[in-house]
């Protein structure tokens, strides 16, 4: 019997975890020919998520909870932690806030059965504020135009990835992670499934405008060389403009006398100063990514793995595509999730 691993990245989702578990379980019950596991990855939440995850894992043997040692920023480290832990023949990603509806899993599996190795969700329509919708629409089109890959439009993290593609992605040495790009880079037979992306079921988003802007920079810098190419073109244009301006000013000098005006010099300085700062900022983004990769730090650390009757409380670090840590067997806790939380907190 083939096995499906469902991975959901969660951060402060105490109001959504129970519904997420119930809806995913209901979907998997409609696929009786498959075994499954649900991997909930908590990015060091500050609410009662740990308590709820403890209760869920002790009630359902299909559920595993990975607790990060600290908040590692975006959802990408959490998704990759789940990918490294997953043991299924395929891995399905959905959001922990239920914006990606769990019934998508059945649609993904159907395409997987048809022979596709990667099935990704395409957001044909999304709910939420109009400014966010406009921003996301513009980003995907700019990203596609700049990337050296044929990036699918409006495709998010929600996807199904076959085991052979998962194994390839796991072996990549990259630390600055962007699943959507690596998924496309890996290739194989891919197809999109259209769906309507809902607004959050409950709670508030942790993605601010600045966070989304940083997310866009990460995607473009990791999967495009064009910003650097544009710097070269801009420099060439500046050289040509400088030569033309020098010729014009030289002509004015002999024909009408030397041009006067402090404002003219100031404007020229502003123009070329802006070009230099823009070029340096673009180069700085690429240098930052190089610096992160050279340091070689693991992109995430799992401090605790919770599943029925088993709790791993030693730090877990991924090295060479495998988990390293110590598993400690404990007696099943009491039914009170608060007691269990007090016993096993680290």
N, C-alpha and C positions, 0 to 999 in steps of 0.2 A: 504494500500500500504506500503510495506516495504521500509525502508530508509537506504541508504549507506552513511557512513561518510568517506571522503577521507582526510587524514592528511598528510601534507608535511612539513618537517622541513627545514627552510631556513636560510641562513646566507650569506649576501652580494651577493644575487642572482638577482640584478637589471636587468641583461641581460637575465635571464631565467624566471622571474615571469610571464610575459605576455604569453610566449610560453607555460609554464606549465598550466596556466589557460585555454588557448585555447584548448590544447590537452586533458586535463582531461574533459573539458566540451563536446568536440566532442565525447569522449568515452561514457560518461554518456548519451548522446543523442541517442546512439545505444542501451540503456537499458531503454526504455520508461516505463517499468512496475515498475520502482523503483524511489522513491524520493531520493534526494541526497543533501549533503552539502559538501563544500570544505573548509577545515580548514587549513589555511596557518599560520604556527607558525614561527615568526621571532625572532631569537636569538640575539636581540639588534644589528642589522646590522649597519655598519658605512657608507654605501653607500646610494643611493636614494631609497632603498627598501620601506621605510615607505611611501614615496610619491606615489610610484606605487601601493602599497597595498591599500592606501586610495582610489585611483581612481578605482581600481578593485572592491573593496567592495561596492562602491557607484553605480557602474554600474550593478553589478550582485548580486541579493538577495541570491543566493546560497552560496556565499563566505563569510567566517568569517576570520578575521585576528587577531591572538593573538600576542601581542608584549611583549616580556620578559622585565623585569625591568633592567636586565643587561645580559651580555654574561655568560651563565652558563656552558661553556666548550663545551662538545660534543653535538651531536644531541639528545642524549637520554632524557634529561629533556624536550626538545621541543616536542619530540614524546609523552611523557607521559602527557604533558600539553594538547596536542590535544586529547589524549585518555580520559582525565577527562572531557573535554568540549564536546566531541562527543555525539550525541543523537541518532545515527543510530542503526539499528538492527545488523550491523556489522561495523567494522572499518578497513579501508584499509590504509596501510602505503606505501608511495613512497618517493623517495628523491626529494628535490626541485631543484636539478641540472640536472634533466632529465636523470640521469644515469639508473634509473629504468623506462623503457618506459611505459607511461600511458596505452597503450593497454593491459598491464598485468592485469589491473583491470577487464576486461571482462573475462580473463582466470581464475582469482581468483573467480569471481562471479559464473562461471559455476561449478567449484568444490564445492563451497558453496551450490549451488542448488542441487548438488548430495549428500549432507548430511555431508560434512566435516565441522568441527568447526574451524579449523585453516588451512589456505592454505598459504604456504610460497614459495618465489621465490628461485630457485636453480640456481646459476650462472654456467651454463655448460661451458660458455666461457665469458671472459671479455676482454675489450679493455684497452689500456693504456701501460705504460712502462713494460718491461719484468721483471724488478726487483720487481715492485709492484705485478705483477701477481704471481711470484715465492713466494714472502713473504706471500701473502694471502693464496695461496695453502698450504704452509707449516703450517701456523697458524691453519687453520681449521682442519687439520689432527692431529696436536699436541693437540689442544683443545679437540677433540673428544676422543683421547686416555687418556687424563687426567681427563676429567669430569666424575662425578658420574651419569650424565644423558646421554641418547643416543642422542647426539647432531647430527643433520643432517649436512652433509658435504656441504660446499659452500653455505650455506643459510644465506642471509643477513636480513636486517630489512624489506624489501619489503614483505608484507604479508596481508592477510585478517584474521581478528579475530572476531569470533561470539560474540554477546552481552553477553552471559553467561560467556565466558572466559574473556571478557573485565571487567565485574563486579568483577570477582575473582582477577584479576591483580590489579584493582583499590584499593582493600581492603588490599593489602600487605603493611606492614609498612616499607619496604626497602627504603633507601635513595640513596644508590649507585646502580643506575639503569642500567640494561642490558636487553633490551627487548627480544633479541633472546633467552637468557637463561630462562627468566621467561615464555616466550611463550612455550618453551619445557617443563619446569617444570609443568605447569598447566595441561598438558596432553590433554585428549579428543581425538577426531578423527582428525588426522592431515595428510596432504599430501603435497608433493612438486611439484612445476611446474617449469620446466626448461626454461631458457631464456638466451639471450646474454646481458650482462651488458655493456652498451655503455660508452664511455668516456664522460666527461662533455660537455654539449652542448655549454657552453660559460663560460668565467671567469676562475679563478684558484682555485685549491683546498686549503682548509685551514688545511688539514691533513698532517703534516710533518712526517718524519720517527719516531721522538720521540713521536709524538702524537699517531701514530699507535702502537708503542711499549707499551705506557701507556694503550691503549685500550686493547691490548692483555693481559696485566697483570690484568686489571679489570675483564675480562672474566674468566680467569683461577682461580683467587683468589676467585671470587664469586661462582664458580660452580665446584670447585675441592678441595679435601682434600689431594691429592697425594703429593703436594710439602712438606707438613708437614710430611707425611709418609716417604718421601724420606730422610728427615733430620734424622729421627730415624734410617733408614737403613744405612745412611752414618755414623752416630755415631757408630753403631754396627760394621761396617767395620773398622772404625778408631780404635776402641778398640781392635779388633782382630789383626790389623796390628801393633798396639803398643805392644801387648803381644809377637807377633812373633819377632819384632825388638828387644825387651828387651832380649828375649832368645838368639838371635843371638849375640847381643853385649856381653852378659854374657859369652857365649861360647868363643868368641874372646878374652875376657879379660883373661880367664884362659889358653887358648891355645896359644895365640900369643901376649898377652899384650893388654892393653887398646887401642882401635881405636883412631887414631888421625885425626885432620883436622877440621878447623873452618868451611869450606864449607859444611861438612856433617851436622853439627849442624844448620847452617843457612838454609839449604834446608829443614830440618825437621821442623824448625820454620815456614818457608814460607808455607809448606803444611798444617800444622794444623791451622795456622793463616787464610789461605784462606778458609778452611772448616768452621771455626768459623764465619767469615764474611758472607759467603754464607748463613749459617743457620740463622744468625741474620737478614739479609736482607729479607729472606722469612718470618720469624716471624714478622718482621716489617710491611710487606705488609698486613698481616692479622690483626695486631693491628691497622693499619691505618683504615681499613674498620670498625673495631669495634668502634673506636673513632668517625667515621662519623655517625654511626648508633646511638650511645649513645647520641650524641648531639641533635638529633631529629629535626634538622632544615629542613624546607620544601625543596624538591629538586629543586623547581623553584618558581618564583613569576611572575605573569602576570601583567604588569602595565597598559595595555590598550587592550580592545577588540573592534574591528571595524567591523561593519556590516551596511547594508543599513539603514540609518536614526537613527542608534543607536550607541552611543559611550560610552564605560565604561572607565572612566579615574581614578577610584580609584584602588589602588593596590589589586590584586586578589591573595589569598593564598589558597591552597588546604588543608583542614582539614577534616579528616575522610572521604576522598573520594569525597568531594563536594567542589565547589567553594564558597568562601566567599568574597563578595565585594558589591559595590553599583553601580547600573546602572543609568546613567544620560541620559535622552532623549534630543536630540537636533534637530534643524531644519535641513533638508537636506542641505549640503554645496553647494557652487557653483561648476560648472563643472571643474573649474581649480584646479587640484590636489595640486598645490603649495599653493594656498590660503587656501585650507582645511588643509594642513599640518601646516601652520603658526597658524591657529586658534586653532587646537587641540593638538599641541605638548605640552608635559609635562616635 
